[in-house]
Every structure is written in structure tokens, then in C-alpha cells.
């Protein structure tokens, strides 16, 4: 019986639940929100969805005691502030986490924590420290979504199917994220080789692609008021990899160096214990410099809340 708790029943939390149900990723799903009526409404709406998908999932508004035996808890809760630079949301997000942490501790939850709340890299580090859970079991969604956005842009500009494009965005989920072109391949053919042999790929404006991927979240939010579908499916993809013990590699937020140090996205092998292995790609010098700068930027913000 796979049990998942979602803390935060807003736009993101609702789409995480929807994606999990559609993917058949769990049998029990609990919503917890400071607005109990919202949690109950989301649960009821999703339970209606269950009636139409041909499998049984129990969806309820719950309490923290329901998380004691949860396999995964997803942190979606956040404050009302929404900034183009996600790091500016840090103070309000930490305030919300400080409300959640005592309840999670009291519940005895010992499963895997997936953090989505922005700025996700620093919030993930904060929760790992405050909850004193093994770092391999406190995972930030990181640049899984940014990677999808970069793939989307490459596909749009080249006509190649999204599923045939490999490569990851690393570092911060935010302004300093790093498009690692040295790691991109199409059908197994390295991007560098394509740019040597194919005029269309040679003409591709890679900085513009990277900028479009970086700005995508803010652009979506400005025009529709929230980002929902992409992050919902990204969370479901991460959770399926964990609960299915898939050994799938995804770019999620983990400690870059020592366990209590800065968190940033690196390609990680995900399985039943959370992060099974952190992979260290050989970035080119310019990419490594940008990755290091991304980590340094987040460390500066971490110092503003470090206790």
C-alpha cells in the first residue's frame, strides 16, 4: 500500500495529486493545508476523478498523524509572495516551514521528503537540517522541470521529438541555473557533433534557448497566474522513480559537497531509499564556473537564515 501525503493544497499540490493518481503511483493520498476546507475540497475533487480512471485510490483531507506511515511526503506549502527571482521568496518560505516542521517531527514521519516550495534548493537544505533526516531522503525537485523546459525549447526550434532529446539543466532552480550544453545529445548523438554536421543545429542560438528555459516559469505565471501541470508531472516522475525503485536518473537538489553544505541539482540515481547515487558529469570549464557561481549565490542567501 503506497501512501503519499501532500502538504499544501493549492495549485501545485492539486496537480501533483492529479499526476500521481493518473500515473497509478499510489493507493492512498492525503492532503494537509492550513485551510482545512481547501484540503477537503481538493481531496473530494480528486476522488471524483478516481471514479473515472478504473483503479482504486483513497484521497482524503488528513492530519499530520496520517503521515506517520507515509512513504513520501511532498512539501508544496508556501506563502503568498511570488517573485521573478525565487530567492526573494526565502524569508516567507522559511516562516511557513517553521510552522510545518514541529508537526512533521511529532508525526514520526520517517519516509522520503520531496520538496517543491521555492526557493527549492535552500528550502530543501533547511528542512534536511531542521528535521534531521538522512540527506538522501530529503530531495528537492530541483531542475527536473527546468530540464523539461529546455527540452521543450529545443524541440520547438528543431522539430525533434522531446523524448529524443537528452541533457540536463543543473545548479539552482532559478536565475543562476546552468544549461549544460556539453551534456546534451539527440538520439545519442552529442550536440557538439550535430553542430559540426547539421546546418540547422549549427544555426541554433543556444543562449536564447537557455534563456527561454530559465524565463519559462515566470512567463507562464504572468500569463495564467500559476505554474501547475509541469511541476505536477515532474513531482510524479520523481516519486514514481523512488517508489518503483527504478534507478532512474533525474536532476534533483542534493548536497553538492558535504551533507550539510549547499544543495543544488545534479543528476541522481533515484530508488526506494531516495537518492541512491549522485553522478558528477564532466562539465566544460565555462559550465563548471557557472555551476560554482550558482552554488555560491545560494550559499549567500543561506547565510541570511542560518541558525
C-alpha positions in Angstrom: 0.0 0.0 0.0 1.7 3.2 -1.2 0.8 6.2 0.9 1.7 9.8 0.0 1.0 13.0 1.9 0.8 16.4 0.3 1.3 19.5 2.5 -0.2 22.4 0.6 -3.4 22.1 -1.3 -3.0 25.0 -3.7 -2.4 24.9 -7.5 0.8 22.9 -7.3 -0.4 20.5 -4.7 -3.6 19.8 -6.6 -1.7 19.0 -9.8 0.9 16.8 -8.0 -2.1 14.8 -6.7 -3.7 14.6 -10.1 -0.5 13.5 -11.8 0.1 10.8 -9.1 -3.4 9.4 -9.5 -3.2 9.4 -13.3 0.1 7.6 -13.1 -1.1 5.0 -10.7 1.6 5.9 -8.3 -0.2 5.4 -5.0 -3.2 3.8 -3.3 -3.6 6.4 -0.5 -3.2 10.2 -0.8 -3.7 12.7 2.0 -3.9 16.5 1.8 -2.9 18.8 4.6 -3.5 22.5 4.4 -3.9 25.4 6.9 -7.2 25.9 5.2 -8.9 22.6 6.0 -11.8 23.3 3.7 -9.4 23.6 0.7 -7.8 20.3 1.6 -11.1 18.6 1.8 -12.3 20.2 -1.5 -9.2 19.1 -3.3 -9.5 15.6 -1.9 -13.1 15.3 -3.0 -12.4 16.7 -6.4 -9.7 14.2 -7.0 -11.8 11.4 -5.5 -14.3 12.2 -8.2 -11.5 11.8 -10.8 -10.7 8.3 -9.3 -14.2 7.2 -10.2 -13.4 7.6 -13.9 -9.9 6.1 -14.1 -10.5 2.4 -13.4 -8.3 2.0 -10.3 -8.9 2.5 -6.6 -7.2 5.3 -4.8 -8.3 6.7 -1.5 -8.0 10.5 -1.4 -8.7 12.4 1.9 -8.1 15.6 3.8 -5.8 14.4 6.5 -3.8 15.4 9.6 -0.2 15.1 10.4 -0.9 11.8 12.2 -1.8 10.3 8.8 1.9 10.9 7.7 3.4 8.6 10.3 3.4 5.7 7.9 3.6 7.7 4.6 6.2 6.5 2.1 6.6 10.0 0.6 5.5 13.5 1.8 5.5 16.3 -0.7 6.0 19.9 0.6 4.1 22.3 -1.6 3.1 24.8 1.0 4.3 28.4 0.5 3.4 32.0 1.4 1.6 34.4 -0.8 4.8 36.0 -2.1 5.7 35.2 -5.7 8.8 36.8 -7.2 10.6 36.6 -10.5 13.7 35.7 -8.6 12.7 32.8 -6.5 15.4 33.5 -3.9 13.4 36.6 -2.8 10.7 34.2 -1.5 13.1 32.7 1.0 12.0 34.6 4.1 8.3 33.8 3.7 9.0 30.2 2.8 11.1 29.6 5.9 8.3 31.1 8.0 5.9 28.5 6.5 8.4 25.7 7.0 8.8 26.7 10.7 5.1 26.1 11.1 5.2 22.7 9.4 8.4 21.3 11.0 7.1 20.7 14.6 4.1 18.8 13.2 6.3 16.6 10.9 8.6 15.8 13.8 5.8 14.9 16.1 4.2 12.7 13.5 7.2 10.4 13.5 7.4 10.5 9.7 10.5 8.6 8.5 9.8 8.3 4.8 11.1 10.3 1.9 10.5 14.1 1.7 10.1 15.7 -1.7 10.3 19.5 -1.5 8.8 21.7 -4.2 8.4 25.0 -2.2 10.7 27.8 -3.6 13.5 28.6 -3.4 13.6 24.9 -3.5 17.3 24.3 -3.1 17.6 26.3 0.1 14.3 25.2 1.5 15.3 21.6 0.9 18.6 22.2 2.8 16.7 23.9 5.6 14.3 21.0 6.0 17.1 18.4 5.9 18.9 20.3 8.7 15.8 21.0 10.9 14.2 17.6 10.6 17.5 15.7 11.0 16.6 13.2 8.3 19.3 11.5 6.2 20.1 13.8 3.3 19.4 11.0 0.8 15.8 11.1 1.9 15.2 14.8 1.7 15.1 15.7 -2.0 14.3 18.9 -3.8 12.5 18.8 -7.2 15.4 21.0 -8.4 15.9 21.4 -12.1 13.7 18.5 -13.2 11.2 21.0 -14.5 13.8 23.3 -15.9 15.3 20.4 -17.9 11.8 19.7 -19.3 11.5 23.3 -20.3 14.9 23.3 -22.1 13.9 20.1 -23.9 10.6 21.8 -24.9 12.5 24.8 -26.4 15.0 22.6 -28.3 12.1 20.5 -29.7 10.2 23.6 -30.8 13.2 25.1 -32.6 14.4 21.9 -34.3 11.4 19.7 -34.8 13.0 16.8 -33.0 10.6 15.0 -30.6 11.0 15.9 -27.0 11.5 12.3 -26.0 14.6 12.0 -28.3 16.5 14.9 -26.6 18.7 14.1 -23.6 20.6 16.5 -21.4 20.1 18.4 -18.1 19.9 21.8 -16.6 21.9 21.8 -13.3 22.6 24.1 -10.4 19.9 26.4 -8.9 16.2 26.1 -9.8 16.2 29.8 -10.6 18.1 32.7 -12.1 21.5 31.1 -12.0 20.6 27.7 -13.4 23.1 26.2 -15.8 22.2 24.9 -19.3 24.9 22.2 -19.7 25.2 22.0 -23.5 28.2 19.7 -23.2 25.9 17.1 -21.8 23.1 17.4 -24.5 22.5 14.7 -27.0 19.8 13.9 -29.6 19.2 10.2 -30.1 22.6 9.6 -28.5 24.4 12.0 -30.9 26.2 14.7 -28.9 25.1 18.2 -29.5 28.6 19.3 -30.4 28.7 16.7 -33.2 25.3 17.8 -34.5 26.5 21.4 -34.7 29.5 20.3 -36.7 27.5 18.3 -39.3 24.0 19.8 -39.4 23.5 23.4 -40.5 20.1 23.7 -38.7 21.7 22.7 -35.4 24.8 24.9 -36.1 22.5 27.9 -36.5 20.7 27.2 -33.2 21.0 30.1 -30.8 21.9 28.1 -27.6 22.0 31.2 -25.3 18.5 32.1 -26.4 17.3 28.5 -25.8 18.8 28.6 -22.3 17.3 32.0 -21.5 13.8 30.8 -22.7 14.1 27.8 -20.4 15.2 30.0 -17.5 12.4 32.5 -18.0 9.6 30.0 -18.8 8.2 29.7 -15.3 7.8 33.5 -14.8 6.3 33.8 -18.3 3.7 31.1 -17.5 2.9 32.6 -14.1 2.5 36.1 -15.5 0.0 34.9 -18.2 -2.0 32.3 -16.3 -1.4 33.0 -12.6 0.4 29.8 -11.7 2.6 27.0 -12.9 0.9 23.7 -12.3 1.0 21.0 -15.0 4.7 20.8 -15.5 5.7 20.8 -11.8 2.9 18.3 -11.1 4.2 15.8 -13.6 7.8 16.5 -12.5 6.9 15.6 -8.9 5.0 12.5 -10.1 8.0 11.4 -12.2 10.4 11.7 -9.2 8.0 9.9 -6.9 7.4 7.1 -9.4 11.2 6.6 -9.7 11.5 6.4 -5.9 8.5 4.1 -5.1 9.1 2.0 -8.2 12.8 1.6 -7.3 13.5 2.4 -10.9 17.1 3.5 -10.7 16.1 6.4 -13.0 18.5 9.4 -13.3 16.9 12.8 -12.8 18.3 16.2 -11.9 17.2 16.8 -8.3 18.5 19.0 -5.5 21.0 17.4 -3.2 24.2 18.4 -1.2 26.9 19.3 -3.7 29.7 18.6 -1.2 29.4 17.6 2.5 25.9 16.6 3.6 25.2 19.9 5.4 26.5 22.1 2.6 24.9 23.9 -0.3 22.1 22.0 -2.1 21.9 22.2 -5.9 20.7 20.0 -8.8 22.9 17.2 -10.0 21.9 14.1 -11.9 21.0 11.5 -9.3 20.0 7.8 -9.4 16.7 7.5 -7.6 15.3 4.4 -5.9 13.5 3.1 -2.9 15.9 4.7 -0.4 15.7 8.1 -2.2 19.0 9.2 -3.7 20.9 6.1 -4.4 23.8 7.8 -6.1 24.9 11.3 -7.1 26.5 11.5 -10.6 29.2 14.1 -11.3 29.2 15.0 -15.0 32.3 16.3 -16.6 31.2 19.9 -17.4 33.3 22.1 -19.6 35.2 24.8 -17.8 32.7 27.6 -18.5 29.8 25.4 -17.3 31.7 24.4 -14.2 32.4 28.1 -13.4 28.7 28.9 -13.8 27.7 25.9 -11.6 30.1 27.0 -8.9 28.8 30.6 -9.1 25.2 29.2 -8.8 26.2 27.4 -5.6 27.9 30.4 -4.2 24.8 32.6 -4.9 22.6 30.2 -2.9 25.2 30.0 -0.1 25.0 33.8 0.3 21.2 33.6 0.8 21.6 30.6 3.1 23.7 32.7 5.4 20.7 35.1 5.9 18.7 32.4 7.6 21.4 30.1 9.1 20.9 29.5 12.8 
